[in-house]
Amino acid sequence: MAFETSNFYVGKKYPLSKGEFSVECNIGTGESVTKILSVCLGTGKIVSETLNGVVNFSGNVDVKLVYLGQDGQIGTVCSTCPFSSKFEDEKIENGQKADVYVKIIDYNIESIGGESVKLVVNLQQTGFILASKEIRTIKNEDENVCFKNEDIKIIRFIGSASEEVEVTSEFNVRDKITRILISESNAIIKSVESGSNFVVVSGEVSSRVVYLNDNDKFESGYIYDTFKEEIELDVTRESLACGSVCVKQESVSCEIVEDEKGYKISIKVPLCISVSAFNEETMSVIKDLYSTKCETKVTTESFDMSCPCPLEIVEGKIEGSLTLDEDKPRVDKIIFSGGNSVIVTNSYINDGEVFIEGIAKTTVVYLNDEDNSLYSVQIDVPFTLSDKFTYQEGGILVVEAVVGDVDVSVRKGRELFYDAKVKASVNYCYNLVGGIISEAEELDEYPPKDYAMEVIFAHSGDELWDVAKYSKVTEAQVISQNSDVSFPLTEDTSLILFYQRVN
């Protein structure tokens, strides 16, 4: 008797260690700067490479500065600062799929000197590995080995794919536009569905544009648009798919368009959409075995696999306030706000609900009448969102959030009130645990029977398999020699087994 291996694969998603790093950005403005009014930051597409024990990745921080020049005029400069970092983990294997996320936590203005500005941007790195995990099991075709099979559910990782698309949006304005000051764009996925050899990803793009009209008045507006993209992947309609989207911030373009109807703003937002897919399958494995000729040693092992859930969207409202310090000049007029962003600091599932905690940020640029000067102050508003969530705890939760319709008002010159809408996409992947016979070994042969008949005392509730395994005979022998007995037994029963006597 010889047991052979018969392995299969399951999909597994596991997190990489969270970490932080900093990027130094040296930005040339082309003119002397006296004051930084607003900083808008974003990250775009992340490029990663997976090797044994390490995931190397790189990307860019997109910086948009609004500043006050030496001549008292407001200026804008855009710059791109490259970064690179890595994850190290002995479980990482060459060629595995890595999903890497880089979030901007905060920034510091280190120096303003002449025509250059130095920023230090603090970033947080998180990520996941999507892998096919090999599970060892056995098979045997020896007629002396009896098997009991069962069907188990497995989740198999199919693969990943990505595609870049561009969403072009426009909105009309009544007044003549003389200059676009800043634009801020973000995107969120709202649904992911599998088709026949493709995955459909739908979502929303929102852009906020601050511009100057010919009356030297600062105006702002939001542009909302939708996208729906089919990405080729070897899936079926029953496949389980998840996705993510990021804005290629360094390639966003915004321009003024004039036609016979007046003025409008056109903004082009390039997106990078990524999808991953899993299949839920049923396979037959050996649940139990024994030999009719010899003792066997059986080793069982448990294994876990990852099962993605349908994407959920959680929406809510963020409200908060800030009272200026006494040493800050009062707010007589809000000029504009910039650097609108949201950071998810924590997310968890508890008692049938998903909770999302974070901080919304914006920088308010305002005028003080006393000295007729511009100032800026950053508002940080903590928030918590919650919604019903029926999935079990203990899995991997990935939450991406965006803010829109940001509005800031002032009261009594020193109190700033923040109001915005927030949307969060919730990707969840929970663990499924299975068990398998991973190894079997033949031991000593049974001694030959020196008797022709044996009485087996079976118990109520025993199955045919239980009796045969205990007696070390086949199920067919038990049935053929006790044809009047039905299984499972409803009462304690004596069974008779006959053997060929060996002298």
C-alpha positions in Angstrom: 0.0 0.0 0.0 1.4 3.4 -1.0 -0.2 6.8 -0.5 0.4 9.5 -3.1 0.0 13.2 -2.8 -2.9 15.0 -4.5 -2.5 18.7 -3.8 -4.9 21.6 -4.6 -4.8 25.4 -4.2 -6.9 27.9 -2.3 -6.8 31.7 -2.4 -5.3 33.5 0.5 -5.2 37.2 1.3 -3.0 38.3 4.2 -1.9 41.7 5.3 1.6 43.2 5.1 3.0 45.1 8.1 1.8 48.7 8.3 4.6 51.3 8.3 5.4 55.0 7.9 8.0 56.9 6.0 8.7 60.5 4.9 9.4 62.2 1.6 11.3 65.4 1.2 9.9 67.7 -1.5 11.9 70.6 -2.8 9.6 72.8 -4.9 10.7 75.6 -7.1 8.1 78.5 -7.5 9.9 80.7 -10.0 9.2 83.8 -7.8 9.8 84.9 -4.3 7.4 83.4 -1.7 6.3 85.2 1.4 3.7 82.8 2.7 2.2 79.4 2.0 -1.6 79.6 1.9 -2.7 76.1 1.0 -1.1 72.7 0.3 -3.0 70.1 -1.7 -1.4 66.6 -1.7 -2.2 63.3 -3.4 -0.7 60.0 -4.4 -1.3 58.2 -7.6 -0.5 54.8 -9.1 1.8 52.6 -7.1 4.2 50.3 -9.0 5.3 47.2 -7.1 7.6 44.3 -7.6 7.3 41.1 -5.5 10.5 39.1 -4.8 11.3 36.4 -2.2 10.9 38.1 1.2 10.2 41.6 0.0 7.8 43.8 -1.9 9.4 46.9 -3.4 7.2 49.7 -4.5 7.4 53.3 -5.8 5.1 56.2 -6.7 4.8 59.9 -6.6 3.4 62.6 -4.2 1.6 65.2 -6.2 1.9 68.7 -4.6 -0.1 71.7 -5.4 0.9 74.9 -3.5 -1.0 78.1 -3.3 1.2 80.8 -2.0 1.5 84.6 -1.6 4.2 86.1 -3.7 6.5 89.1 -3.0 4.2 91.3 -5.0 1.2 90.4 -2.9 -0.4 88.3 -5.7 -1.6 84.7 -5.2 0.4 82.1 -7.1 0.1 78.4 -7.7 2.7 75.8 -8.4 2.5 72.0 -9.0 5.2 69.5 -8.4 5.8 65.8 -8.3 8.0 64.1 -5.7 9.0 60.5 -6.3 9.2 58.0 -3.4 10.0 54.4 -2.9 9.8 52.0 0.0 9.3 48.3 0.7 7.6 45.6 2.8 9.7 42.7 4.2 8.2 39.4 5.3 9.5 35.9 5.0 6.0 34.7 3.7 6.4 36.9 0.5 7.2 34.8 -2.5 8.5 35.8 -5.9 5.7 36.6 -8.4 2.9 36.9 -5.9 0.3 39.7 -6.4 0.7 42.6 -4.0 -1.9 45.3 -3.4 -0.1 48.4 -2.0 -1.8 51.5 -0.5 0.0 54.7 0.4 -1.8 57.3 2.3 -0.7 60.9 3.2 -0.9 61.3 6.9 0.5 64.9 7.3 3.1 67.4 6.1 5.4 70.0 7.5 6.6 73.1 5.8 10.3 72.9 6.6 11.4 76.1 5.0 10.5 78.9 2.6 13.5 80.5 1.0 13.5 82.8 -2.0 12.0 80.9 -4.9 11.9 77.5 -3.3 9.8 75.7 -0.7 10.7 72.6 1.2 8.0 70.2 2.4 8.3 67.0 4.4 5.4 64.7 3.7 4.6 61.8 6.1 3.2 58.7 4.4 1.7 55.5 5.7 2.1 52.2 3.8 -0.2 49.3 4.0 -0.7 46.4 1.7 -1.8 42.8 1.1 -0.6 39.7 -0.6 -3.0 37.8 -2.8 -1.6 34.3 -3.3 -2.5 30.7 -4.2 -1.8 28.5 -1.2 -0.9 24.9 -1.9 -2.8 22.4 0.3 -1.5 18.9 0.6 -3.8 15.9 0.5 -3.5 12.2 -0.5 -4.9 9.6 -2.8 -4.7 5.8 -3.0 -5.9 3.1 -5.4 -5.1 0.1 -3.2 -8.1 -2.2 -3.0 -7.3 -2.9 0.7 -7.7 0.8 1.6 -11.2 2.0 2.3 -12.1 5.7 1.9 -14.8 7.9 3.2 -15.2 11.0 1.0 -16.9 14.4 1.6 -17.5 17.5 -0.5 -15.9 20.6 0.8 -16.1 24.3 -0.4 -12.8 25.9 -1.5 -12.0 29.4 -2.6 -9.6 29.6 -5.5 -7.7 32.7 -6.5 -8.1 33.3 -10.2 -5.9 36.3 -10.8 -5.7 40.1 -11.1 -5.9 42.7 -13.9 -5.7 46.5 -14.2 -6.6 49.1 -16.7 -6.2 52.9 -17.1 -9.0 55.1 -18.2 -9.7 58.8 -18.4 -12.8 60.5 -17.3 -13.5 63.9 -18.9 -16.0 66.2 -17.1 -17.2 69.8 -17.8 -19.3 72.4 -16.0 -20.5 75.8 -17.1 -19.9 79.1 -15.3 -21.7 82.4 -15.7 -18.8 84.8 -15.3 -15.6 85.0 -17.3 -12.8 82.9 -15.8 -9.5 84.5 -15.7 -7.5 81.8 -13.9 -7.8 78.3 -12.3 -6.1 78.3 -9.0 -6.3 74.7 -7.9 -8.1 71.4 -8.7 -8.6 68.4 -6.4 -9.8 65.1 -7.8 -10.7 61.8 -6.2 -12.5 58.6 -7.1 -14.4 55.8 -5.4 -15.7 52.4 -6.5 -19.4 51.8 -5.9 -19.8 48.3 -7.4 -17.8 45.3 -8.8 -19.6 42.6 -10.7 -18.3 39.5 -12.6 -19.4 38.7 -16.1 -18.3 36.2 -18.7 -14.5 36.7 -19.0 -14.7 40.3 -17.7 -15.3 42.3 -14.5 -17.5 45.4 -14.5 -16.3 48.2 -12.2 -18.5 51.2 -11.6 -17.8 54.3 -9.6 -17.8 58.0 -9.2 -15.2 60.7 -9.8 -15.5 64.0 -8.0 -13.3 67.1 -8.7 -13.3 70.5 -6.9 -12.0 73.5 -8.8 -11.1 76.9 -7.3 -10.9 79.7 -9.9 -10.8 83.4 -10.2 -13.4 85.4 -12.3 -12.9 88.7 -14.0 -14.1 90.5 -10.9 -11.1 89.2 -9.0 -13.5 87.0 -7.0 -12.6 83.5 -5.9 -15.2 80.9 -6.8 -15.3 77.1 -6.4 -17.4 74.3 -7.7 -17.7 70.5 -7.7 -17.9 68.3 -10.7 -19.3 64.8 -10.2 -19.2 62.2 -12.9 -19.5 58.4 -13.1 -17.4 55.7 -14.8 -18.2 52.1 -15.8 -15.4 49.9 -17.1 -15.1 46.3 -18.3 -11.8 44.7 -17.4 -10.8 41.4 -19.1 -10.3 38.6 -16.6 -10.9 34.8 -16.7 -14.0 34.8 -14.6 -17.6 33.6 -14.7 -20.8 35.3 -13.6 -20.5 33.4 -10.3 -16.9 34.6 -9.5 -16.2 36.7 -6.5 -14.5 40.0 -7.5 -13.1 43.0 -5.6 -11.6 46.2 -6.9 -9.8 49.4 -6.2 -9.2 52.7 -8.0 -6.7 55.5 -7.7 -6.4 58.9 -9.4 -3.1 59.5 -11.3 -2.8 62.8 -9.6 0.2 64.0 -11.6 -1.7 63.6 -14.9 -4.9 65.4 -13.9 -5.5 68.4 -16.3 -7.9 71.3 -15.9 -8.5 74.0 -18.5 -10.8 76.9 -19.3 -12.9 76.4 -22.4 -14.6 79.4 -24.1 -17.3 78.9 -26.8 -20.4 80.8 -28.1 -22.3 79.9 -24.9 -19.8 81.3 -22.5 -17.2 79.8 -20.3 -16.8 76.3 -18.9 -14.1 74.3 -17.1 -13.0 71.0 -18.5 -11.1 68.5 -16.3 -9.6 65.2 -17.3 -9.0 62.7 -14.6 -6.9 59.6 -15.4 -7.8 56.6 -13.3 -6.0 53.3 -12.6 -8.6 50.5 -11.9 -7.5 47.2 -10.4 -9.5 44.0 -9.9 -8.9 40.6 -8.3 -11.2 37.6 -8.6 -11.8 34.3 -6.8 -13.9 31.3 -7.6 -16.0 29.3 -5.1 -15.8 25.6 -5.9 -16.7 22.2 -4.5 -14.3 19.3 -4.4 -14.3 15.8 -3.0 -11.6 14.9 -0.5 -10.9 12.0 1.8 -12.5 12.5 5.2 -11.5 9.2 6.7 -9.7 6.0 5.8 -8.5 2.6 7.1 -6.9 -0.5 5.7 -8.2 -4.0 5.9 -4.6 -5.4 5.9 -2.6 -3.2 8.3 -2.6 -0.4 10.8 -2.4 3.1 9.4 -1.2 6.4 10.8 -3.2 9.4 9.6 -2.2 13.0 9.9 -4.9 15.7 9.6 -4.3 19.4 9.1 -6.5 22.5 9.0 -6.1 25.2 6.4 -7.6 28.6 5.9 -8.6 30.6 2.8 -10.0 34.0 2.0 -13.5 34.7 0.8 -14.2 38.2 -0.5 -17.6 39.8 0.1 -19.6 42.1 -2.1 -18.5 45.7 -1.9 -20.5 48.0 0.5 -20.8 51.8 0.4 -21.2 53.7 3.6 -22.2 57.4 3.4 -22.5 60.1 6.0 -22.0 63.7 7.0 -19.0 65.3 8.7 -19.5 68.3 10.9 -17.0 70.1 13.2 -15.7 73.4 14.3 -12.5 75.2 15.2 -12.0 78.2 17.4 -9.0 80.2 16.4 -6.2 80.8 19.0 -6.0 84.2 20.5 -2.8 85.0 18.7 -4.4 84.3 15.3 -5.9 87.2 13.4 -9.7 87.1 13.2 -11.6 85.9 10.1 -13.3 88.8 8.3 -13.9 87.0 5.0 -13.2 83.4 3.8 -11.5 83.5 0.4 -11.4 79.8 -0.3 -10.5 76.4 1.2 -8.1 73.9 -0.3 -6.3 70.6 0.6 -9.6 68.9 1.2 -8.9 65.3 2.2 -10.0 62.5 4.5 -7.9 59.9 6.3 -9.4 56.6 7.6 -7.6 55.9 10.9 -9.5 52.8 12.0 -12.2 50.4 10.8 -13.7 47.4 12.5 -16.8 45.2 12.6 -18.8 44.8 15.9 -22.2 43.4 16.7 -23.5 43.5 13.1 -22.2 46.9 12.2 -19.1 48.3 10.4 -17.5 51.3 12.1 -15.2 53.7 10.2 -13.2 56.3 12.1 -11.1 59.0 10.5 -10.1 62.7 10.2 -11.3 65.2 7.6 -8.9 68.0 6.8 -9.1 71.3 5.0 -7.1 74.5 4.9 -9.1 77.8 5.0 -7.6 80.9 3.4 -9.1 84.0 4.9 -8.8 87.8 4.9 -8.2 90.0 7.9 -9.5 93.5 7.4 -7.3 95.1 10.1 -4.1 94.6 8.2 -5.7 93.7 4.9 -3.7 90.5 4.7 -4.3 86.8 3.9 -3.9 84.1 6.4 -4.6 80.3 6.5 -5.5 77.8 9.1 -6.0 74.0 9.0 -9.1 72.4 10.3 -9.0 68.7 11.4 -12.4 67.2 12.1 -12.6 63.7 13.6 -15.6 61.6 12.5 -17.2 58.1 12.9 -19.4 56.4 10.4 -21.4 53.2 11.0 -23.8 51.0 9.0 -25.3 47.5 9.2 -22.8 44.9 8.2 -23.9 41.2 8.3 -20.5 39.5 7.8 -18.6 37.7 10.5 -15.7 39.4 12.4 -12.0 38.4 12.1 -11.4 39.0 8.4 -9.5 41.7 6.4 -11.2 45.1 6.1 -10.1 47.7 3.5 -11.8 51.0 3.6 -11.2 53.9 1.1 -13.1 57.2 1.7 -13.6 60.5 -0.1 -15.2 63.8 0.8 -17.3 66.2 -1.2 -19.5 69.3 -1.0 -17.0 70.7 1.6 -18.3 74.0 3.0 -16.7 76.2 5.7 -18.4 79.2 7.3 -17.4 81.7 10.0 -19.2 83.0 13.1 -18.1 85.9 15.2 -14.8 86.1 13.4 -13.1 83.3 15.4 -15.2 80.2 15.0 -15.0 78.2 11.8 -17.6 75.6 11.0 -16.8 72.6 8.7 -19.5 70.6 6.8 -19.0 67.9 4.2 -20.4 64.7 2.8 -18.3 61.5 3.0 -18.5 58.2 1.1 -16.6 55.1 2.0 -16.1 51.9 0.0 -15.8 48.8 2.2 -14.0 45.8 0.9 -14.1 42.8 3.2 -12.5 39.4 3.0 -13.3 36.8 5.7 -11.5 33.6 6.5 -12.9 30.1 5.9 -11.3 27.1 7.6 -11.2 23.6 6.3 -9.7 20.3 7.3 -7.9 17.7 5.3 -6.0 14.4 5.6 -2.5 15.6 4.6 -0.6 12.3 5.1 -1.1 8.6 5.7 1.4 6.0 6.6 1.2 2.1 6.6 2.3 0.4 9.8 2.3 -3.2 10.9 0.1 -5.8 9.2 -2.8 -7.3 11.2 -2.2 -10.8 12.4 -4.0 -13.5 10.4 -7.4 -14.5 11.9 -7.4 -18.1 13.2 -11.2 -18.2 13.5 -14.0 -18.4 10.9 -16.7 -16.2 12.6 -16.8 -13.1 14.7 -19.7 -11.4 16.5 -19.6 -7.6 16.6 -21.6 -5.8 19.2 -22.6 -2.5 17.5 -24.3 0.4 19.2 -27.4 2.4 18.4 -26.6 5.3 16.0 -23.6 3.5 14.4 -23.2 4.0 10.7 -22.1 1.3 8.3 -18.7 3.1 8.0 -18.2 3.0 11.8 -18.9 -0.8 12.0 -16.6 -1.6 9.0 -13.8 0.6 10.2 -13.9 -0.9 13.7 -14.0 -4.5 12.3 -11.3 -3.7 9.7 -13.4 -5.2 6.8 -15.1 -3.6 3.9 -18.6 -2.1 4.0 -19.6 -4.6 1.3 -18.7 -7.5 3.6 -20.8 -6.1 6.5 -23.8 -5.6 4.3 -23.6 -8.9 2.5 -23.3 -10.9 5.7 -25.9 -8.9 7.6 -28.5 -8.2 4.9 -31.4 -7.8 7.3 -29.7 -4.9 9.1 -30.3 -1.2 8.2 -27.9 1.7 9.0 -27.7 3.8 10.9 -28.6 1.4 13.7 -31.7 2.3 15.7 -30.7 0.0 18.6 -27.8 -2.0 19.9 -27.3 -4.9 17.5 -25.1 -8.0 17.2 -23.6 -8.4 13.8 -21.9 -11.6 12.5 -18.8 -11.6 10.2 -17.4 -14.7 8.5 -13.8 -15.2 7.5 -11.8 -17.7 5.6 -10.0 -19.6 8.3 -6.3 -19.8 8.1 -4.6 -22.9 9.6 
